[in-house]
């Protein structure tokens, strides 16, 4: 009866910081005496790891990540390394136990002693603060329109000692108000510059995607706004400690908004008579109306003037509106 001996090796950093994103590897070797044509790698998700991203060909089933592999693995050969990415979601002084299994091999594995491997990881102090930014308002934006930005902030890992959010609003906006939830202390009216700064002393327990607070900024596009085209702006978040582990989510921008000058464009339209032919002595009618092809509403009165040509006598007028 053919038999094999597959060995698994799980490797990871000895130490990682709370909130840190890191990689760990899984390697499979065939110690023989026969080639293996299929096997399964299984990684249970340990407490303390979040946002685990498996390599191609692997997927999560329940609490396990499973890789079903059907590539031949020759005697004394090594399979391609399986690299996983994960983030630490627990606080410092914790220890994470990372376990890997290899099983379901063909031919059968007669040596189970090396089919399991455990790697222990020490968690050091660290945090991952993150920020999001959304905009609500009309599109396109015209002079005088109001917009509202909502800034969300969170942390993963140890709670940051204190947090600062900075958002510099483009000069074509007039800032109306700044409000916040949580413990944020923000720039208050009157606003002497276009830079809004909010600070918060956070504290608290470690965790995953813990809400710090929300900041809401309301502004108005100035009547003399000279910039047109696509407009966006960016907010940033930072903390004074523990060490920041992921700067890739420390900035956020709103979706680009289209800025256009306010434009009212009144067009006069005249239609009739049908066929464009009039017979002497017959009555016929014209239809005249106005429409606004601009991007802004008209305020005021529209006057339509129609001068009848010589030989045409006025009979009556019917006004549908106005």
C-alpha positions, -999 to 999 in steps of 0.1 A, spaced: 0 0 0 14 34 -10 19 59 18 33 93 22 46 116 50 36 153 46 50 179 70 36 213 78 55 243 90 38 275 101 60 306 104 51 340 117 69 369 135 77 363 171 63 397 180 37 419 165 20 451 177 -17 455 184 -34 468 153 -5 457 131 -11 440 97 14 412 91 19 381 70 24 345 81 34 315 59 25 279 57 49 254 40 42 218 32 70 193 25 68 156 13 92 134 32 81 103 12 83 75 4 57 83 -23 45 113 -43 13 130 -31 -12 141 -56 -36 160 -33 -39 172 3 -57 198 24 -43 226 45 -65 239 74 -59 271 95 -83 278 123 -88 315 129 -73 322 163 -87 346 188 -70 380 184 -66 380 146 -90 399 123 -92 408 86 -75 375 76 -68 374 38 -60 339 25 -39 332 -6 -55 324 -39 -72 290 -39 -81 291 -2 -114 301 14 -130 304 48 -154 277 59 -169 285 94 -140 292 117 -113 276 94 -94 287 63 -92 257 40 -69 251 11 -77 220 -10 -46 214 -32 -45 189 -61 -10 197 -74 15 169 -73 41 171 -45 70 148 -52 91 130 -27 116 154 -9 98 183 -26 83 215 -11 50 230 -21 47 267 -30 44 287 2 9 298 13 10 334 25 -18 347 47 -23 384 58 -40 393 91 -44 421 115 -40 420 153 -72 429 171 -62 424 207 -41 445 231 -5 443 242 5 415 267 -16 390 248 -3 359 231 -18 345 199 -15 308 191 -15 302 153 -21 265 144 -19 248 110 -30 213 99 -23 192 68 -46 162 62 -67 144 36 -36 135 16 -35 109 -12 -18 85 -7 -26 83 30 -2 99 55 12 73 79 29 98 102 5 122 120 32 136 143 43 163 118 8 171 104 3 199 130 24 230 137 18 258 163 34 292 163 30 316 193 31 353 187 36 379 214 15 411 211 32 444 218 16 478 223 2 494 191 -28 509 175 -44 514 140 -65 546 138 -86 550 106 -107 576 90 -135 578 64 -151 608 47 -184 612 29 -201 642 12 -238 649 9 -252 677 -13 -264 684 -49 -245 674 -80 -233 694 -98 -225 721 -72 -235 756 -80 -227 789 -62 -247 791 -30 -253 754 -26 -247 738 8 -227 706 13 -222 684 44 -191 662 51 -193 634 76 -160 621 89 -159 588 108 -130 577 130 -121 543 145 -92 523 160 -82 487 161 -57 474 187 -48 493 218 -68 525 224 -48 555 212 -37 580 238 -51 609 219 -62 616 183 -61 646 160 -82 650 129 -73 678 104 -94 688 74 -85 718 52 -116 729 33 -110 744 -1 -113 782 -2 -143 783 -25 -163 771 5 -176 792 33 -176 770 65 -210 772 83 -207 748 113 -187 720 128 -203 695 151 -190 662 166 -198 631 186 -176 613 211 -150 633 230 -139 655 201 -130 692 207 -132 710 174 -125 744 159 -154 767 166 -170 796 148 -161 822 138 -138 803 115 -106 823 109 -91 798 84 -102 770 62 -85 744 84 -107 724 109 -89 706 137 -105 682 161 -87 665 191 -99 637 214 -83 620 244 -96 585 237 -84 559 263 -105 528 269 -101 491 261 -85 475 231 -107 462 204 -116 459 167 -130 489 147 -138 508 180 -157 540 172 -139 572 183 -165 597 171 -180 614 141 -173 649 129 -198 668 107 -188 699 87 -213 720 69 -203 746 42 -216 767 14 -201 772 -20 -193 809 -23 -212 831 -47 -180 842 -63 -165 807 -66 -140 809 -95 -130 772 -96 -149 748 -119 -145 712 -127 -139 683 -103 -133 692 -66 -123 670 -37 -107 675 -3 -89 652 22 -90 647 59 -62 631 80 -61 614 114 -31 608 136 -24 597 172 3 603 198 6 566 207 9 537 209 29 534 177 7 536 146 7 503 127 -11 511 95 -8 545 78 -27 534 47 -60 543 63 -50 576 79 -63 598 51 -98 599 34 -112 620 6 -148 627 -5 -159 616 -39 -151 643 -65 -179 668 -69 -185 687 -101 -185 725 -96 -202 747 -122 -211 784 -124 -247 792 -118 -263 797 -152 -298 807 -162 -304 803 -200 -339 813 -211 -348 802 -246 -379 814 -265 -397 789 -287 -424 795 -314 -443 768 -332 -470 767 -359 -490 768 -380 -490 731 -389 -473 724 -422 -460 760 -423 -487 771 -447 -515 797 -441 -545 803 -464 -560 838 -468 -591 842 -447 -584 811 -425 -576 813 -388 -546 795 -375 -526 796 -343 -491 799 -330 -477 784 -298 -450 804 -280 -433 794 -248 -400 798 -228 -378 772 -213 -347 773 -191 -319 752 -204 -294 764 -177 -284 746 -145 -301 770 -121 -337 780 -113 -350 813 -126 -363 838 -102 -383 867 -116 -405 873 -146 -402 861 -181 -416 884 -209 -424 869 -243 -430 894 -271 -444 883 -305 -448 910 -333 -473 899 -358 -463 903 -395 -482 927 -418 -515 912 -431 -521 891 -400 -549 901 -376 -549 892 -339 -579 872 -327 -573 859 -292 -546 845 -268 -548 816 -244 -521 816 -216 -515 782 -200 -495 796 -171 -488 831 -159 
